[in-house]
């Protein structure tokens, strides 16, 4: 978990929430801000037990290590995948990695089998549809495709991206209602 649940700068506002469940789960969100880039991740390790929590720790730390080493987003995804293959006990995790240049020149997203983020813009919610790969630690997984994400041009207060790690479809909502497993993390980015 990041040291603070929110972060704000002239270019963006970010808030995340992870409500502890009655049992341990593998949901995470993470962010860091350096002098010119905002880095985000949302992941969901398979299961709701200690093994899932351990995998979540591997996910966050592998992603952070690659980022700190100066790797591009595709390599960050590859290293996260390789760490889970080596130590994940035959489990897998979905996730998204996002990198935003604060000067507005680029925003990149890697999706590892995770539900698409939702974008609220001018009162309308739509799904961002990045290139999708298999989850981290799936042996069939290929190189991480990197998608560009375009923010609303200079309308920060009117565009918000949400990362709920569940499908908003009626069938999924019905299933979650009948099989509750705690609250998933939600990350809201206004930029």
N, C-alpha and C positions, 0 to 999 in steps of 0.2 A: 504494500500500500504506500502511496505517496505520503509525504510528511504532512500535507494539508489537503483537505477535500476540495479546495477551490484555488483558482489562480486567475489573476486579471492583469492585463496589460493594455496599452492603447489599442492594440490590434485585435484583441480577443478577450473573451471571458469564458472560463471553464469551471464546471462543477461536476463532481462525481459522487456517487453514493453506493455503498455496499452495506446492506443491512445484515448483520450477522443472523444466520439461521439457527434453528435448534440443533441442527447437526452440521458438521464441518463440510464445506464444499470447496470446489476448485475455481470459483469465479474470481477474476481480478480486473482491476483497471490500474493504469499507471500513466504518469506523464512526467515530463521534465521540460524545462525551458532553458535554452542557452541564449547567447547574445543575439542570434538571428533566426532560430528555429524552435518550433514547438513540436515535441515528440509525444505521441499518445499510443496506448495499447489497451485493448479490451480482450480478455481471453476467458475461456470456459473449459477447464479440464474435465474429462469424463469422470463421472461419479460424484458422490456426496459423502466422502469418507476421508480418512487420513491420507490414503494414497492420492486422492484428488488434490488435497491441500499440498502435499509434497510436490506433485506435478506442477501445481500453480506456482510454487516457489521456483522450480526449475525454469518455467516459462518466463517469469518476470526477470530473473537474474540472467538468463541467456540473452534475452532481448536487450537488457541494459548493458551487458558486457560488449555485445556487438556494436551497439550505438556508441559507447564510450571509446571503442577502438576505431571509430570513424568509418564504419562500414556503411555502404548504401543500404537502402531499404530492402532490396532483394536479398542481399547477403545477410542482413539482420534476420529475415525470415528463414533463410537456409540454416543459419547457425542455431536458431531456436528449434527448428525441426530436428537437426542432428543431435542436439542435447537430449531431446525427448526420446529419440530413437535409441540412444545409448543408455538412458537411465529411466525411461518412462514405464517400465514393466508392462509392455505390450498394451498400453492405453494410448489414447490420443486426446487432442485438445483443439477446439476451434479458436479462432482469434482474428483480430485485425490490428495492423500496425499502421499508423498515420504519421506523416511528417509534413509540417507546414512551414514554408519560408515566410517569416514575418513581414518581409517587404512585398508580399503578394505575388512573387514571381512563379512559385510552384507549390503544389500540394499533392502528395503522393500517398497511395493507400495500397496495402497488401492485405488480401482477404484469404484466410485459411479455413474455408468451409463454414464461415460464420454467417448468421443472418445479416442481410444488408442493413447499413445504417439508414435512418430516416432523416429527411431534411424538411424542416418547417421554414417556408419562405413565403412572405406576403399572405399568411393565413392558410396556405395549402401545404399538406404533408405529402411528400413523395419519397420513394426509395432511391438511394444512390445505388447504382448497379455496377460495381467494379468487377474486373476480371476475378474469377473465383478459382481457387485451387483446393485440393483436398486438405483436410485438417493436418495440423502438425503431428508428426509421428506416424502417419500412414505411409507404409513402405512404397506405395504406388505413387506418392506425391512427386511432382516434377518441380522445376525451378519456380520460385515465387514470381508470378506476373505482377508488375507494378502498374497501377491505374492512376491517372490524373484525376483530381477532384477539383472542380471549379467553384470557388465561392461566389456569392453574389457580388457584383462589382461595387465596391465601396458602400455597401448597405449593411454594415455589420449588425446593426440593431434589428434588422428584418430577416436574418437568416440564422437558423439554429440547426445543428446536426446532433441527432440522438443516436446512441448506440445501445439499444436494448438487446440483450443476447437471447431473445426469444422471438418467435414469429408472431406478428400481430393479427394473424388470420383467425376467424371465428373458431375453427377446429382446434387450433393450438390453444386459444384462450379457454375453451371448454376443457381440454385435457389438463391444463395447468390448474384450473379450478378444482378438478376432481383428484388431482395428484400433486398437491402443493409440495414444493421442495425448497422453501425459503425464498428470499427476495434476490433476484439477480442484480448485478451492478448496472447502473445507468450512468452514462457519461454524456453531458450536454455541453456542446461547444458553440459559442456565439462568435462568429468571425466573418 
